[in-house]
């Protein structure tokens, strides 16, 4: 009888260790996925900031150039603003669903990578 009790205690001890190990493994996997997604988003955000700054400076330069050519500086800025307004309108009303799908697909790929 004592032998069966020792076997049962040993089995319960191993089951407890297995449960703790499985929980720790789950935590580590979740942390790995979370850090992968966060690091990918941060690196893409940094790249986006530099690209945005490049385009902003280029846009200001084009606005000054157009203003100089047209004779009034503010003409150039209004033309550039209208250009971006048209692009924003097209993106919002015609490509909004596609952009949402691309972002969600990106996040899903990062999670299941």
Secondary structure as UniProt FT lines:
FT   HELIX           2..70
FT   HELIX           73..94
FT   HELIX           96..111
//
